[in-house]
C-alpha cells in the first residue's frame, strides 16, 4: 500500500474502519505553530453524521495528540493524531465476507492482498479513514492562515439538483446553515427530499462538491510532473467515492472556443489578474493568483439495501446480496470538509516547497 501524501508536508494515514483507531502522522510540519486539540476537533466534528439521511454509526471522534505538539506548539517532530473507534458492529460484514459488495473494493482488495485484507466495514477503503485526512487538514489550515489562504468547500449538486452559483462571501455565510452544506437553501430543501426518497427505497444518491482556495499566491506548482492540479487531483481522488475531478471550466471547456475559454489579463489595484477564471486559478500547473476552483464528483453510496447480483468468491458461484447495516444514503455532505482538508494539505506542501512557509514559526 501507499499511505503517504506530500513531499515536504508529508501525511501518512493509518487505521481501518473497524480497527482500534484511525489517524494520521504529519512529518515536516514547521516548529512553533500554535495548535490545540480544539483546533483539530473543530474540523473533525464537521464530518460527523448530522441528518436523518446519514449513517447511524455514532463515533465520538475525540481527537488525541500523541506526539509533535507540546505546550500548545508544534515541536518540529512528527505530529501523530488519532481517534479511537468505539461504535463498531462487524456482524453484518462477517455474514457477507465472501460476497463482494457491488461498487466497493471488496473484490479488488481480496485479490490484491490474498484475502488478508480487513473486510470489516471496508477496512482501509472505508470513508472512516478520512477522519485522519481532516486532522491533517486542520494543521495545514493553521499554517495556511499565516499566508491568508482560505479554503471553502460546499455542495453544489445532489441527485441532479443543482445549487445556484454563489460567491465566496455567500458560501462562507450559508454553508453550515443546513445539514447538506449547500449554500443555496432552496436547492438544499429539494436535495433533501430526493435523498429521503432514495433512502426510503433502499437506495442512495451522489453529487458534486466544489472547493475554492482564496488568496493563493502566484507560483505554487512544480511542473512538469508535480503540477498543482495534478497533486490536488491525486489528493481528492484518495477520498473514497470520488470518481471525477475538474478545475475551472473543467469538461465544459471541451465544448467552447478558445475565445470563450481563455482568461484575459488585466491590471487591478496594482496586480495582474484575469477577468474570468476558466483556468480555475492554475496555468501550466502553476497557481496564477486567482482563486483555485475545483469540483469533485462523488458517486452514490455503494452500500444499499436493494438486492444486487454478486458472486461468492470462496465457492465461486453466482448469488445475490442485500447490504444491511449503517450507511449514509448520500455521503456528499460529510465529504465537504474532507475536500477542504485535502486541498489544504496539498497547498501547504507546495507552500513549503516554494519556501514561503518557514521551517520555524516565530
C-alpha distance (Angstrom), angle and dihedral (degrees) to the residues before:
residue distance angle dihedral
X1 . . .
X2 3.79 . .
X3 3.78 107.8 .
X4 3.81 103.4 162.8
X5 3.80 130.0 87.6
X6 3.81 129.9 -171.4
X7 3.79 134.5 28.8
X8 3.82 106.1 -125.5
X9 3.80 99.1 12.9
X10 3.80 95.4 42.2
X11 3.79 119.7 -171.8
X12 3.81 119.9 -165.0
X13 3.80 116.7 -169.2
X14 3.81 123.8 -152.3
X15 3.79 140.0 174.1
X16 3.80 139.1 55.3
X17 3.79 134.5 -111.2
X18 3.81 94.8 -104.5
X19 3.80 97.9 23.3
X20 3.81 124.3 103.8
X21 3.80 96.0 -84.5
X22 3.78 147.8 -18.3
X23 3.76 124.9 -135.5
X24 3.75 151.0 128.2
X25 3.80 142.0 -111.9
X26 3.81 117.2 -145.1
X27 3.79 116.1 -159.0
X28 3.80 120.8 -173.1
X29 3.79 98.9 31.0
X30 3.83 107.8 148.9
X31 3.80 118.3 -111.8
X32 3.79 120.3 -109.5
X33 3.81 99.2 39.4
X34 3.82 110.8 140.6
X35 3.82 107.2 -126.8
X36 3.79 130.5 159.8
X37 3.79 133.2 -173.4
X38 3.81 86.4 -112.0
X39 3.84 90.4 58.8
X40 3.79 90.1 55.4
X41 3.80 95.9 38.0
X42 3.80 91.1 55.0
X43 3.82 90.3 60.6
X44 3.82 95.7 41.3
X45 3.80 91.1 52.1
X46 3.81 88.9 61.9
X47 3.80 92.1 70.0
X48 3.81 95.4 52.3
X49 3.83 117.2 112.5
X50 3.81 107.5 -93.1
X51 3.80 107.2 168.4
X52 3.82 142.2 50.5
X53 3.81 90.5 -101.0
X54 3.82 92.5 60.9
X55 3.80 130.8 87.1
X56 3.79 118.4 -76.8
X57 3.80 90.3 -137.4
X58 3.80 102.5 118.6
X59 3.80 114.4 -158.9
X60 3.80 118.4 174.5
X61 3.82 87.9 -145.6
X62 3.80 91.0 -159.7
X63 3.80 105.7 -179.4
X64 3.81 118.2 -131.2
X65 3.80 125.1 -165.9
X66 3.80 110.1 -145.2
X67 3.79 101.3 173.2
X68 3.79 147.2 -10.8
X69 3.81 97.6 50.5
X70 3.81 121.7 83.0
X71 3.80 128.7 172.5
X72 3.79 89.8 -7.1
X73 3.82 97.7 -52.6
X74 3.80 134.5 93.7
X75 3.80 111.6 -108.7
X76 3.81 100.1 -154.9
X77 3.82 90.3 -105.6
X78 3.82 121.7 111.9
X79 3.80 111.1 -69.4
X80 3.82 112.2 -134.4
X81 3.81 117.4 -165.3
X82 3.79 129.0 173.8
X83 3.77 147.1 159.8
X84 3.80 123.9 -149.6
X85 3.82 121.8 -121.6
X86 3.79 106.8 -124.8
X87 3.82 107.6 156.4
X88 3.81 101.6 61.7
X89 3.80 126.6 154.0
X90 3.82 112.6 170.7
X91 3.82 99.3 167.5
X92 3.80 94.9 103.6
X93 3.81 91.8 49.7
X94 3.81 91.6 51.4
X95 3.81 88.9 54.3
X96 3.81 94.9 54.1
X97 3.81 102.5 27.2
X98 3.82 92.9 123.3
X99 3.83 92.4 45.8
X100 3.81 112.0 80.1
X101 3.80 110.4 -139.7
X102 3.83 111.3 -126.8
X103 3.79 110.7 -108.7
X104 3.82 94.0 20.3
X105 3.80 131.8 100.8
X106 3.82 93.0 -116.1
X107 3.81 94.9 112.1
X108 3.81 98.8 40.1
X109 3.82 92.5 45.5
X110 3.83 90.9 47.3
X111 3.81 91.2 54.9
X112 3.81 97.3 40.0
X113 3.80 95.1 49.0
X114 3.80 98.4 35.1
X115 3.79 94.2 -113.8
X116 3.82 92.9 -57.8
X117 3.81 94.0 107.4
X118 3.81 117.5 115.6
X119 3.80 102.2 -105.6
X120 3.83 95.7 -178.4
X121 3.78 109.2 114.9
X122 3.79 89.7 -16.0
X123 3.82 92.9 -60.5
X124 3.81 110.7 -140.6
X125 3.79 90.7 -0.3
X126 3.79 95.2 62.5
X127 3.78 125.6 110.2
X128 3.81 84.7 -124.1
X129 3.81 90.8 82.9
X130 3.80 90.3 63.7
X131 3.81 87.9 79.0
X132 3.80 84.6 77.9
X133 3.81 91.1 49.0
X134 3.80 89.6 55.5
X135 3.81 91.4 49.3
X136 3.80 89.8 54.9
X137 3.78 90.3 45.4
X138 3.81 90.8 53.7
X139 3.81 90.8 58.5
X140 3.81 91.5 43.6
X141 3.81 90.4 51.8
X142 3.79 90.3 54.0
X143 3.80 89.4 55.7
X144 3.81 93.2 44.9
X145 3.81 91.0 51.6
X146 3.80 86.8 68.6
X147 3.82 87.5 62.1
X148 3.82 91.5 44.1
X149 3.83 89.3 -115.6
X150 3.81 112.0 152.4
X151 3.80 126.5 -169.5
X152 3.80 123.4 -158.3
X153 3.81 127.0 178.0
X154 3.79 128.9 -177.7
X155 3.80 142.6 168.8
X156 3.80 112.0 -95.2
X157 3.81 101.4 170.0
X158 3.81 139.8 17.6
X159 3.79 126.5 172.7
X160 3.80 92.0 -9.2
X161 3.81 93.9 -53.7
X162 3.80 109.8 124.9
X163 3.79 125.9 -153.3
X164 3.79 120.0 -132.4
X165 3.79 115.0 -101.6
X166 3.80 113.0 -92.7
X167 3.79 132.7 -171.9
X168 3.84 120.1 -122.7
X169 3.80 93.5 -98.1
X170 3.80 91.2 54.3
X171 3.81 91.9 46.0
X172 3.79 92.3 48.6
X173 3.80 91.3 51.2
X174 3.80 98.3 45.1
X175 3.82 110.5 26.8
X176 3.83 96.2 92.2
X177 3.81 95.2 42.4
X178 3.81 94.6 89.8
X179 3.79 134.4 35.3
X180 3.81 93.3 -113.2
X181 3.82 93.2 59.1
X182 3.79 90.2 -128.5
X183 3.81 117.3 148.1
X184 3.82 90.6 -150.9
X185 3.81 103.7 75.6
X186 3.82 94.3 -169.3
X187 3.81 92.5 52.5
X188 3.81 89.5 45.5
X189 3.81 90.2 59.4
X190 3.81 91.1 53.0
X191 3.80 91.6 45.2
X192 3.80 91.3 53.0
X193 3.81 90.9 52.1
X194 3.81 93.8 54.2
X195 3.81 91.7 45.3
X196 3.79 91.5 51.4
X197 3.81 89.8 49.0
X198 3.81 91.9 50.9
X199 3.82 90.8 47.1
X200 3.81 91.5 50.8
X201 3.80 87.7 54.5
X202 3.81 91.8 49.9
X203 3.79 91.2 -108.5
X204 3.81 138.2 112.1
X205 3.81 142.9 -138.9
X206 3.80 137.9 -140.9
X207 3.77 133.2 -155.2
X208 3.79 148.9 167.7
X209 3.80 131.1 -78.8
X210 3.79 123.0 -161.0
X211 3.80 120.6 -151.8
X212 3.80 122.6 -164.2
X213 3.81 127.7 -171.2
X214 3.80 115.1 -163.3
X215 3.82 130.0 -159.9
X216 3.80 93.9 16.5
X217 3.83 108.7 164.7
X218 3.79 122.4 -122.8
X219 3.79 115.5 -96.6
X220 3.82 108.4 41.1
X221 3.80 112.2 138.7
X222 3.80 137.7 69.1
X223 3.82 110.4 -132.6
X224 2.89 142.5 -131.7
X225 3.79 102.2 30.0
X226 3.82 102.2 3.7
X227 3.79 95.8 53.9
X228 3.78 116.5 163.9
X229 3.79 94.5 -119.6
X230 3.80 90.5 43.9
X231 3.80 93.3 57.7
X232 3.80 92.5 40.2
X233 3.80 89.8 52.9
X234 3.81 91.0 47.6
X235 3.80 90.5 53.0
X236 3.80 94.0 46.2
X237 3.81 91.9 48.0
X238 3.82 88.2 55.7
X239 3.81 87.3 69.0
X240 3.82 106.9 95.5
X241 3.84 112.8 -111.9
X242 3.83 96.1 23.2
X243 3.81 108.6 128.0
X244 3.80 103.2 165.5
X245 3.81 140.5 29.0
X246 3.79 128.5 -171.6
X247 3.81 134.9 175.7
X248 3.80 128.4 -143.5
X249 3.79 110.0 -32.1
X250 3.81 87.5 -2.7
X251 3.78 117.1 177.4
X252 3.79 91.9 -3.3
X253 3.83 86.5 71.5
X254 3.79 87.8 73.0
X255 3.80 88.4 66.0
X256 3.82 96.5 48.2
X257 3.77 136.1 81.9
X258 3.78 119.1 -116.4
X259 3.78 89.4 -111.2
X260 3.80 88.4 58.7
X261 3.80 98.7 42.6
X262 3.82 102.3 39.6
X263 3.81 115.6 98.6
X264 3.81 110.9 -133.2
X265 3.82 117.8 -139.6
X266 3.80 125.4 -124.6
X267 3.79 140.5 166.3
X268 3.80 114.6 -110.8
X269 3.81 124.0 175.1
X270 3.79 90.3 -18.6
X271 3.81 96.9 -51.2
X272 3.79 134.9 97.0
X273 3.79 113.8 -108.7
X274 3.78 137.9 161.1
X275 3.80 120.4 -115.1
X276 3.82 91.5 -137.3
X277 3.81 130.9 22.0
X278 3.79 107.1 -139.4
X279 3.82 88.4 135.8
X280 3.79 90.0 62.1
X281 3.80 92.6 -128.3
X282 3.82 96.0 -57.9
X283 3.83 129.9 98.1
X284 3.80 122.4 176.3
X285 3.78 89.8 -6.3
X286 3.83 91.1 -58.2
X287 3.81 128.5 107.2
X288 3.81 111.5 -108.2
X289 3.82 98.6 -161.9
X290 3.79 96.4 -99.5
X291 3.82 121.2 110.7
X292 3.79 112.6 -72.4
X293 3.80 106.7 -125.6
X294 3.80 123.3 -172.4
X295 3.77 134.8 162.1
X296 3.80 127.3 -151.9
X297 3.80 122.7 -155.6
X298 3.80 110.8 -142.8
X299 3.79 118.0 -161.1
X300 3.82 122.7 -135.8
X301 3.80 113.9 -83.1
X302 3.81 105.6 -84.8
X303 3.82 96.6 -144.6
X304 3.79 105.1 83.1
X305 3.81 135.2 156.2
X306 3.81 92.9 -130.0
X307 3.81 112.2 109.7
X308 3.83 111.0 -105.6
X309 3.78 136.2 -178.8
X310 3.80 117.6 -105.1
X311 3.81 140.2 142.6
X312 3.78 138.4 -111.4
X313 3.82 103.7 -117.1
X314 3.81 92.5 -160.7
X315 3.78 101.0 44.6
X316 3.84 92.0 32.5
X317 3.78 96.6 -135.3
X318 3.80 136.8 123.8
X319 3.79 117.9 -99.8
X320 3.80 142.1 147.0
X321 3.79 134.7 -108.6
X322 3.79 137.9 -158.0
X323 3.80 109.1 -165.9
X324 3.78 112.3 -136.2
X325 3.78 127.9 -178.1
X326 3.80 137.2 70.6
X327 3.79 113.1 -35.6
X328 3.80 139.4 151.4
X329 3.80 115.2 -107.9
X330 3.82 85.3 -148.6
X331 3.79 123.0 14.5
X332 3.82 95.4 -170.5
X333 3.84 99.7 97.4
X334 3.81 93.0 49.5
X335 3.80 90.8 49.0
X336 3.82 93.1 57.3
X337 3.84 95.0 83.7
X338 3.81 89.3 43.7
X339 3.82 90.8 57.9
X340 3.81 88.8 50.8
X341 3.79 90.8 49.4
X342 3.79 95.7 50.1
X343 3.80 92.0 47.6
X344 3.81 88.7 51.3
X345 3.81 93.0 50.3
X346 3.80 93.2 52.5
X347 3.81 95.4 43.4
X348 3.80 89.2 48.8
X349 3.81 91.4 50.6
X350 3.80 92.7 49.9
X351 3.81 91.8 45.0
X352 3.80 89.6 55.6
X353 3.79 90.2 46.6
X354 3.81 89.3 51.7
X355 3.81 90.6 51.3
X356 3.81 95.3 -122.2
X357 3.82 92.4 118.8
X358 3.84 111.2 60.2
X359 3.81 124.3 -135.5
X360 3.80 90.1 -118.5
X361 3.81 122.8 39.6
X362 3.81 111.7 -141.2
